[in-house]
Amino acid sequence: MDGLGRRVLVAAFDGWNDAGEAASSAIAHLREAGSYEPVFSVDPELYFDYQYTRPSVETDGEGRRSLRWPEATLLRPARTTRGGTQLWLLTGVEPARAWQAFSSELIDVALREDITGMVAIGSMMSDVPHTRPISVFAGSDNELLRSSLELERSTYEGPVGILSVLGDAAERAGIPTASLWASVPHYVAGHTPSPKATLALLDKLEDLTGASVPRGDLATEAATWEATIDAAAADDEEMTEYIRQLERTRDTWDSPEASGDAIAQEFERYLRRTDGRPGDGPQKPGRDDPRSPGR
């Protein structure tokens, strides 16, 4: 807690960083459970490619139609509480261009808000079973944070998403930063939101920051999600056997003899597999994919 301070910015983005919508759903849950007010939104003309992230048209309750543009917005708690940790939120769509300017602009606002620490949350497709607890990799490039919060240090080298760029900008500006990455089963990550992964991220966020994080109905939703996948797999022998193989691998990881680097290694395999391309984000593998249950 002391390493991140009492005014912590939690950041998540739709897109490549958000398998199973776990990270963006975690931010949405925090926003709905609390009272927040917008502090700053970026100019979408500067950072988004509308052919890749298109604006959408919406109709309000009175029948008026309007356009909604891609955005990235920083929000602060509307109510100030004495003591304890407060969570600011940064949410939006991963930008298509000018990542350094995008990060600098948002970090400048964070400094004006006296943010004392940042937690970047994401989720990745992984070769893991839906029937086991969701693994969350908790890491930091900040040596003091790793020591005080018992975080890992990633050894990954390769393409990254906006969370890494934003975290680097925060560290250079003097805001200590940690990251949380949930591993979502790849065979469902591209088709349905994963409340089980969202719940795991929020659990870890509370442990990391000391902030009180409401869970609402997430535990029930997570159980329903798991049961739904169980039912679908029961009618597919190949899928059932594939899940059993993943369970055996996961149980080996969780054994006392397993290396503590297993989750970090899975994270690195994920990043290398997607090669950092947004178009290679969460999706269900086809039968020609070596990760497919049909192989």
C-alpha positions as CSV (number, residue, x, y, z in Angstrom):
1,M,0.0,0.0,0.0
2,D,2.7,2.5,1.0
3,G,4.5,2.0,-2.3
4,L,1.5,3.2,-4.4
5,G,0.3,5.8,-1.9
6,R,-3.3,6.8,-1.3
7,R,-4.3,8.3,-4.6
8,V,-4.0,5.5,-7.1
9,L,-4.9,5.6,-10.8
10,V,-6.3,2.4,-12.2
11,A,-6.0,2.2,-16.0
12,A,-7.5,-0.2,-18.5
13,F,-8.2,0.0,-22.3
14,D,-10.5,-1.8,-24.7
15,G,-8.7,-3.7,-27.5
16,W,-5.5,-5.7,-27.5
17,N,-5.0,-5.4,-23.7
18,D,-8.5,-6.7,-22.9
19,A,-9.1,-10.4,-23.6
20,G,-12.6,-11.5,-22.5
21,E,-13.3,-7.8,-21.7
22,A,-11.9,-8.6,-18.2
23,A,-10.0,-5.4,-17.7
24,S,-12.5,-3.0,-19.2
25,S,-15.2,-4.7,-17.2
26,A,-13.3,-4.2,-14.0
27,I,-13.1,-0.5,-14.6
28,A,-16.8,-0.4,-15.5
29,H,-17.6,-2.2,-12.3
30,L,-15.6,0.2,-10.2
31,R,-17.3,3.1,-12.0
32,E,-20.8,1.8,-11.5
33,A,-20.2,0.9,-7.9
34,G,-18.8,4.3,-6.9
35,S,-19.4,8.0,-7.7
36,Y,-17.0,9.5,-10.3
37,E,-16.7,12.7,-12.3
38,P,-14.7,13.2,-15.4
39,V,-11.5,15.2,-15.1
40,F,-10.2,15.1,-18.7
41,S,-10.8,13.4,-22.0
42,V,-8.4,13.3,-25.0
43,D,-9.3,14.8,-28.3
44,P,-10.2,11.7,-30.4
45,E,-9.1,13.4,-33.6
46,L,-5.5,13.2,-32.5
47,Y,-5.3,9.6,-31.4
48,F,-7.9,7.4,-33.1
49,D,-8.2,5.9,-36.5
50,Y,-11.9,5.9,-37.2
51,Q,-11.7,3.2,-39.8
52,Y,-10.3,0.9,-37.1
53,T,-12.3,2.3,-34.1
54,R,-15.5,3.7,-35.6
55,P,-17.8,6.2,-33.9
56,S,-21.2,4.9,-33.2
57,V,-24.7,6.4,-33.4
58,E,-27.0,6.2,-30.4
59,T,-30.6,7.1,-29.7
60,D,-31.6,8.6,-26.3
61,G,-34.9,8.1,-24.4
62,E,-36.5,11.0,-26.3
63,G,-35.6,9.6,-29.7
64,R,-32.7,12.0,-30.4
65,R,-29.8,10.5,-32.3
66,S,-26.2,11.4,-31.7
67,L,-22.7,10.2,-32.5
68,R,-20.5,8.8,-29.8
69,W,-16.8,9.1,-30.6
70,P,-13.9,6.9,-29.3
71,E,-12.5,8.3,-26.1
72,A,-10.0,7.9,-23.3
73,T,-11.2,9.6,-20.1
74,L,-9.7,10.1,-16.6
75,L,-12.2,10.2,-13.7
76,R,-11.8,11.0,-10.1
77,P,-13.9,10.1,-7.1
78,A,-16.7,12.5,-6.6
79,R,-16.6,12.1,-2.9
80,T,-13.4,12.7,-0.9
81,T,-13.0,10.3,2.1
82,R,-10.6,10.7,4.9
83,G,-8.0,8.0,5.2
84,G,-7.8,4.9,3.1
85,T,-6.9,4.6,-0.5
86,Q,-8.8,6.3,-3.3
87,L,-9.0,5.0,-6.8
88,W,-8.9,7.3,-9.9
89,L,-10.0,5.6,-13.2
90,L,-8.6,5.8,-16.7
91,T,-10.7,4.1,-19.3
92,G,-11.1,4.1,-23.0
93,V,-10.0,2.7,-26.3
94,E,-6.4,1.9,-27.1
95,P,-5.2,4.7,-29.4
96,A,-4.1,4.1,-33.0
97,R,-1.4,6.7,-33.2
98,A,0.8,9.2,-31.3
99,W,1.2,7.0,-28.2
100,Q,3.9,9.1,-26.6
101,A,1.9,12.3,-26.9
102,F,-1.2,10.4,-25.7
103,S,0.6,9.1,-22.6
104,S,2.3,12.5,-21.9
105,E,-1.1,14.3,-22.0
106,L,-2.7,11.8,-19.6
107,I,0.3,11.7,-17.2
108,D,0.3,15.5,-17.0
109,V,-3.3,15.4,-15.8
110,A,-2.5,12.6,-13.3
111,L,0.3,14.8,-11.9
112,R,-2.2,17.7,-11.6
113,E,-4.5,15.4,-9.7
114,D,-1.6,14.5,-7.3
115,I,-1.7,10.8,-8.2
116,T,0.7,8.9,-6.1
117,G,0.7,5.5,-7.9
118,M,-0.7,3.7,-10.9
119,V,-2.0,0.2,-11.5
120,A,-2.4,-0.8,-15.2
121,I,-4.7,-3.8,-15.6
122,G,-5.1,-6.0,-18.6
123,S,-6.1,-9.5,-19.6
124,M,-4.5,-11.9,-22.1
125,M,-5.6,-15.0,-23.9
126,S,-3.8,-18.0,-22.4
127,D,-3.7,-21.8,-22.6
128,V,-5.5,-22.2,-19.3
129,P,-8.7,-24.0,-18.2
130,H,-11.8,-22.1,-17.2
131,T,-12.3,-24.6,-14.4
132,R,-9.4,-23.4,-12.3
133,P,-8.8,-20.1,-10.5
134,I,-7.8,-17.3,-12.8
135,S,-4.1,-16.5,-12.6
136,V,-3.2,-12.9,-12.3
137,F,0.4,-11.8,-13.0
138,A,1.4,-8.9,-10.7
139,G,4.5,-7.1,-11.7
140,S,6.4,-3.9,-11.8
141,D,9.6,-2.4,-13.2
142,N,9.9,-0.3,-10.1
143,E,12.4,-1.9,-7.7
144,L,10.9,-0.4,-4.6
145,L,7.4,-1.5,-5.5
146,R,8.6,-5.0,-6.2
147,S,10.2,-5.1,-2.8
148,S,7.3,-3.6,-0.8
149,L,4.5,-5.3,-2.6
150,E,6.2,-8.6,-3.4
151,L,5.7,-8.1,-7.2
152,E,7.4,-10.0,-10.0
153,R,9.7,-8.5,-12.6
154,S,8.9,-9.4,-16.2
155,T,11.8,-10.5,-18.4
156,Y,9.7,-10.1,-21.6
157,E,11.2,-8.4,-24.6
158,G,9.1,-7.6,-27.7
159,P,6.0,-5.7,-28.8
160,V,3.8,-4.1,-26.2
161,G,0.4,-2.4,-25.9
162,I,-0.5,1.1,-24.6
163,L,-0.5,0.0,-21.0
164,S,3.3,-0.5,-21.2
165,V,3.8,2.9,-22.8
166,L,1.6,4.6,-20.3
167,G,3.4,2.8,-17.4
168,D,6.8,3.9,-18.7
169,A,5.6,7.5,-19.0
170,A,4.3,7.3,-15.4
171,E,7.5,5.9,-14.0
172,R,9.6,8.6,-15.8
173,A,7.3,11.2,-14.3
174,G,7.8,9.9,-10.8
175,I,4.6,7.9,-10.4
176,P,5.4,4.3,-9.3
177,T,3.5,1.8,-11.4
178,A,2.4,-1.8,-11.1
179,S,0.6,-4.0,-13.6
180,L,-2.0,-6.8,-13.3
181,W,-2.6,-9.2,-16.1
182,A,-5.3,-11.9,-15.9
183,S,-5.0,-15.1,-17.9
184,V,-8.3,-15.8,-19.8
185,P,-8.9,-19.2,-21.5
186,H,-8.3,-18.5,-25.2
187,Y,-11.1,-20.8,-26.3
188,V,-13.7,-18.5,-24.9
189,A,-11.9,-15.1,-24.6
190,G,-13.0,-13.8,-28.0
191,H,-16.7,-14.6,-27.6
192,T,-18.0,-13.8,-24.2
193,P,-17.0,-11.5,-21.3
194,S,-15.3,-13.3,-18.5
195,P,-16.6,-12.2,-15.1
196,K,-14.4,-14.7,-13.4
197,A,-11.3,-12.9,-14.8
198,T,-12.8,-9.5,-13.8
199,L,-13.4,-10.8,-10.3
200,A,-9.8,-12.0,-10.1
201,L,-8.4,-8.7,-11.2
202,L,-10.5,-6.8,-8.6
203,D,-9.4,-9.2,-5.9
204,K,-5.8,-8.6,-6.7
205,L,-6.4,-4.8,-7.1
206,E,-7.8,-4.7,-3.5
207,D,-4.8,-6.7,-2.2
208,L,-2.4,-4.4,-4.0
209,T,-3.8,-1.0,-3.1
210,G,-5.7,-1.6,0.1
211,A,-8.7,0.2,-1.3
212,S,-12.2,-1.3,-0.6
213,V,-13.3,-2.8,-3.9
214,P,-17.0,-3.9,-4.1
215,R,-17.7,-7.1,-6.0
216,G,-21.4,-6.9,-6.4
217,D,-22.8,-10.0,-8.2
218,L,-19.5,-10.9,-9.8
219,A,-19.1,-14.1,-7.9
220,T,-22.5,-15.3,-9.1
221,E,-21.8,-14.2,-12.6
222,A,-18.5,-16.0,-12.6
223,A,-20.1,-19.2,-11.4
224,T,-22.7,-18.9,-14.2
225,W,-20.0,-18.2,-16.8
226,E,-18.1,-21.4,-15.7
227,A,-21.2,-23.5,-15.7
228,T,-22.2,-22.3,-19.2
229,I,-18.8,-23.3,-20.6
230,D,-19.1,-26.7,-18.8
231,A,-22.4,-27.3,-20.5
232,A,-21.1,-26.3,-24.0
233,A,-17.9,-28.5,-23.6
234,A,-20.0,-31.5,-22.4
235,D,-21.3,-31.9,-26.0
236,D,-17.9,-31.8,-27.6
237,E,-15.5,-34.7,-26.8
238,E,-12.5,-32.9,-28.4
239,M,-13.1,-29.8,-26.3
240,T,-13.6,-31.9,-23.1
241,E,-10.3,-33.7,-23.6
242,Y,-8.5,-30.5,-24.4
243,I,-9.8,-28.8,-21.2
244,R,-8.6,-31.9,-19.3
245,Q,-5.2,-31.5,-20.8
246,L,-5.1,-27.8,-19.7
247,E,-6.3,-28.8,-16.2
248,R,-3.4,-31.3,-15.9
249,T,-1.0,-28.7,-17.0
250,R,-2.4,-26.1,-14.6
251,D,-2.4,-28.6,-11.7
252,T,1.3,-29.2,-12.4
253,W,2.0,-25.4,-12.3
254,D,0.1,-25.2,-8.9
255,S,2.1,-28.1,-7.4
256,P,4.7,-27.2,-4.7
257,E,7.4,-28.2,-7.2
258,A,6.3,-25.8,-9.9
259,S,8.3,-22.7,-10.8
260,G,7.0,-19.3,-9.6
261,D,7.7,-17.9,-13.1
262,A,5.0,-20.0,-14.8
263,I,2.5,-17.1,-15.1
264,A,5.2,-14.7,-16.3
265,Q,6.3,-17.2,-18.9
266,E,2.7,-17.6,-20.1
267,F,2.4,-13.8,-20.4
268,E,5.6,-13.7,-22.5
269,R,4.3,-16.5,-24.7
270,Y,1.1,-14.6,-25.3
271,L,2.9,-11.4,-26.3
272,R,5.1,-13.3,-28.7
273,R,2.2,-15.2,-30.1
274,T,0.2,-12.0,-31.0
275,D,3.4,-10.1,-32.0
276,G,1.9,-7.0,-30.6
277,R,-0.7,-6.6,-33.4
278,P,-4.2,-5.3,-32.3
279,G,-5.7,-7.4,-35.0
280,D,-4.4,-10.5,-33.3
281,G,-6.3,-9.8,-30.1
282,P,-8.8,-12.0,-28.3
283,Q,-10.4,-14.5,-30.6
284,K,-11.3,-18.2,-30.7
285,P,-8.6,-20.2,-32.5
286,G,-9.7,-22.1,-35.6
287,R,-9.0,-25.7,-36.3
288,D,-5.8,-24.8,-38.1
289,D,-4.5,-23.0,-35.1
290,P,-2.0,-25.1,-33.1
291,R,-3.8,-23.9,-29.9
292,S,-7.1,-25.2,-31.2
293,P,-8.7,-28.2,-29.3
294,G,-9.1,-29.8,-32.7
295,R,-5.3,-30.2,-33.2
